[in-house]
Amino acid sequence: MLSARERKRLGLDRPITRRDFIKGMMVGAGSLVLSGCSGSTFGSDTPPALTLPPSVHSYFGGDTPDTISTCHRVHNGESFDQGEDTGEIYDLVVVGAGLGGLTPEEKILLLDNHVDFGGDAQRNELTVKGQRIIVTQACDYQWAIGSEYAQVKKLWDDLGIDLSPTSDLALAPEAYHEHLFVNGEWIRDFWETGYNSVSSPWSKQVQDDYDAFWEIMESFKWEPWAQVKAELAEWDKISFKEWMEDVNGWDPQVTHLIDMWVRSDYGAGVDTLSAACGFWNFTGGDFVRYKWPGGMSGFARHLVNALIPQALNGQDVITGNMDRNALDSSENNVRIRLESTVVEVRHEGSAESSDHVLIK
Ligand SMILES: Cc1cc2nc3c(=O)[nH]c(=O)nc-3n(C[C@H](O)[C@H](O)[C@H](O)COP(=O)(O)OP(=O)(O)OC[C@H]3O[C@@H](n4cnc5c(N)ncnc54)[C@H](O)[C@@H]3O)c2cc1C
């Protein structure tokens, strides 16, 4: 539940005379009533078509062209005139059914453009040669947390999730392998052993530079804090790329690999991120990491199971088949409406005097 302060900040303490919604793409229960949503020509910004290898018989989830084509139309400046008033009234409408949006409230509607909830913490499901495969789309791991995060621990307990170091979900460090496709070839476990294997695309010099990078990161101590703080202040003045290439003289191929990880973690490259920030990311020592099949979509599923139990109806939270109609049932307090891209949010009339918001 939202705190009293948060409710006030969002204006939920004010009386609602009427909040309604325009039936456009948003309230068509996934029908996306606008013409041309399923992939006609939208100019040069058209998302590329999805091509699957012949061995993949079915595919579910992800940023498929259908999912993002409406966003491309917004980006291209199209206007969306069609629509009819559905008369639906909610206390709160959340655009995006990612981990941040999955919120318990009294009367809430979540709208998301994807075929599944979870946002970055979504799963992709494939059937390959009759075998169901559940994979992570982006958000993979839950990290162990310190005692200061008592509220998060309480949430895990409330959801019945065991994230103790002995939990089945805890990954042994040796279970963590990442294989990279480099120059047309898979390099097994690139970070740990692949980079200096016989198939490595790197010269001995680049491998040594990479070793030097980890030597610094792994031996770094975050104490005494006064000294570390002063060093961080200096590293904050240059980019992570400058620190690697100019200060340490390492090969740009090392920077290129690190750049990939930094982009995934921060949404910004090594040329933008300060050295201090990059440094913080790669030091830290041992920690326990937890993972469900399909990564953090497991956590999203636990949240949805608590909010809308009838969607899984007692099945296993991770492998059960989610009843997608139940997610958006009018009997729910929390409704999740998928395949629904919001193209416009506005007050009716002036923001000062308007008592409701229209969502298209
Ligand atoms: C590659 C990658 C790896 C990551 N790995 C980890 C990890 O291992 N562990 C970890 O803790 N964190 C990880 N993160 C971070 C974590 O995934 C995110 O911080 C978190 O999932 C964000 O949740 P959110 O709800 O704020 O946003 P999002 O997950 O982005 O959800 C927002 C949703 O809103 C939808 N949306 C946006 N605009 C509209 C619109 N107009 N209409 C309808 N829908 C809309 C989006 O499509 C999306 O589905 C990773 C992130 C990325 C990108």
The ligand as an SDF file (V2000), in Angstrom:
LIG
                    3D

 53 58  0  0  0  0  0  0  0  0999 V2000
   19.7280   -5.6210  -19.7120 C   0  0  0  0  0  0  0  0  0  0  0  0
   19.3190   -5.3510  -18.2650 C   0  0  0  0  0  0  0  0  0  0  0  0
   19.7280   -6.2170  -17.2730 C   0  0  0  0  0  0  0  0  0  0  0  0
   19.3560   -5.9830  -15.9500 C   0  0  0  0  0  0  0  0  0  0  0  0
   19.7460   -6.8890  -14.9920 N   0  0  0  0  0  0  0  0  0  0  0  0
   19.3370   -6.7120  -13.7200 C   0  0  0  0  0  0  0  0  0  0  0  0
   19.6130   -7.6970  -12.7410 C   0  0  0  0  0  0  0  0  0  0  0  0
   20.2150   -8.7420  -13.0290 O   0  0  0  0  0  0  0  0  0  0  0  0
   19.1630   -7.4820  -11.4720 N   0  0  0  0  0  0  0  0  0  0  0  0
   18.4990   -6.3270  -11.1300 C   0  0  0  0  0  0  0  0  0  0  0  0
   18.1230   -6.1690   -9.9490 O   0  0  0  0  0  0  0  0  0  0  0  0
   18.2100   -5.3780  -12.0470 N   0  0  0  0  0  0  0  0  0  0  0  0
   18.6000   -5.5660  -13.3310 C   0  0  0  0  0  0  0  0  0  0  0  0
   18.2720   -4.6390  -14.2770 N   0  0  0  0  0  0  0  0  0  0  0  0
   17.5130   -3.4650  -13.8470 C   0  0  0  0  0  0  0  0  0  0  0  0
   16.0230   -3.8080  -13.6790 C   0  0  0  0  0  0  0  0  0  0  0  0
   15.6060   -4.6790  -14.6930 O   0  0  0  0  0  0  0  0  0  0  0  0
   15.1840   -2.5250  -13.7790 C   0  0  0  0  0  0  0  0  0  0  0  0
   15.6800   -1.5690  -12.8670 O   0  0  0  0  0  0  0  0  0  0  0  0
   13.7100   -2.7560  -13.4580 C   0  0  0  0  0  0  0  0  0  0  0  0
   13.2180   -3.9300  -14.0750 O   0  0  0  0  0  0  0  0  0  0  0  0
   12.9380   -1.5280  -13.9120 C   0  0  0  0  0  0  0  0  0  0  0  0
   11.5650   -1.6970  -13.6180 O   0  0  0  0  0  0  0  0  0  0  0  0
   10.5220   -0.5540  -13.9800 P   0  0  0  0  0  0  0  0  0  0  0  0
    9.1610   -1.0670  -13.6620 O   0  0  0  0  0  0  0  0  0  0  0  0
   10.9450    0.7230  -13.3610 O   0  0  0  0  0  0  0  0  0  0  0  0
   10.6950   -0.2980  -15.5620 O   0  0  0  0  0  0  0  0  0  0  0  0
   10.5330   -1.3100  -16.7800 P   0  0  0  0  0  0  0  0  0  0  0  0
   10.9310   -2.6840  -16.4110 O   0  0  0  0  0  0  0  0  0  0  0  0
   11.2310   -0.6320  -17.9200 O   0  0  0  0  0  0  0  0  0  0  0  0
    8.9580   -1.3420  -17.0660 O   0  0  0  0  0  0  0  0  0  0  0  0
    8.2990   -0.3000  -17.7250 C   0  0  0  0  0  0  0  0  0  0  0  0
    7.2780   -0.9290  -18.6500 C   0  0  0  0  0  0  0  0  0  0  0  0
    6.4810    0.1200  -19.1670 O   0  0  0  0  0  0  0  0  0  0  0  0
    6.2650   -0.1110  -20.5420 C   0  0  0  0  0  0  0  0  0  0  0  0
    5.9260    1.1600  -21.1640 N   0  0  0  0  0  0  0  0  0  0  0  0
    6.7000    2.2440  -21.3310 C   0  0  0  0  0  0  0  0  0  0  0  0
    6.0060    3.2110  -21.9670 N   0  0  0  0  0  0  0  0  0  0  0  0
    4.7660    2.7160  -22.1780 C   0  0  0  0  0  0  0  0  0  0  0  0
    3.6010    3.2530  -22.7830 C   0  0  0  0  0  0  0  0  0  0  0  0
    3.5620    4.4790  -23.2860 N   0  0  0  0  0  0  0  0  0  0  0  0
    2.4950    2.4670  -22.8400 N   0  0  0  0  0  0  0  0  0  0  0  0
    2.4980    1.2260  -22.3160 C   0  0  0  0  0  0  0  0  0  0  0  0
    3.5820    0.6740  -21.7350 N   0  0  0  0  0  0  0  0  0  0  0  0
    4.7010    1.4140  -21.6720 C   0  0  0  0  0  0  0  0  0  0  0  0
    7.5980   -0.6510  -20.9940 C   0  0  0  0  0  0  0  0  0  0  0  0
    7.5290   -1.2710  -22.2640 O   0  0  0  0  0  0  0  0  0  0  0  0
    7.8840   -1.6350  -19.8560 C   0  0  0  0  0  0  0  0  0  0  0  0
    7.2600   -2.8770  -20.0880 O   0  0  0  0  0  0  0  0  0  0  0  0
   18.5930   -4.8560  -15.6140 C   0  0  0  0  0  0  0  0  0  0  0  0
   18.1790   -3.9740  -16.6310 C   0  0  0  0  0  0  0  0  0  0  0  0
   18.5240   -4.2320  -17.9390 C   0  0  0  0  0  0  0  0  0  0  0  0
   18.0490   -3.2970  -19.0320 C   0  0  0  0  0  0  0  0  0  0  0  0
  1  2  1  0
  2  3  1  0
  2 52  2  0
  3  4  2  0
  4  5  1  0
  4 50  1  0
  5  6  2  0
  6  7  1  0
  6 13  1  0
  7  8  2  0
  7  9  1  0
  9 10  1  0
 10 11  2  0
 10 12  1  0
 12 13  2  0
 13 14  1  0
 14 15  1  0
 14 50  1  0
 15 16  1  0
 16 17  1  0
 16 18  1  0
 18 19  1  0
 18 20  1  0
 20 21  1  0
 20 22  1  0
 22 23  1  0
 23 24  1  0
 24 25  2  0
 24 26  1  0
 24 27  1  0
 27 28  1  0
 28 29  2  0
 28 30  1  0
 28 31  1  0
 31 32  1  0
 32 33  1  0
 33 34  1  0
 33 48  1  0
 34 35  1  0
 35 36  1  0
 35 46  1  0
 36 37  1  0
 36 45  1  0
 37 38  2  0
 38 39  1  0
 39 40  1  0
 39 45  2  0
 40 41  1  0
 40 42  2  0
 42 43  1  0
 43 44  2  0
 44 45  1  0
 46 47  1  0
 46 48  1  0
 48 49  1  0
 50 51  2  0
 51 52  1  0
 52 53  1  0
M  END
$$$$
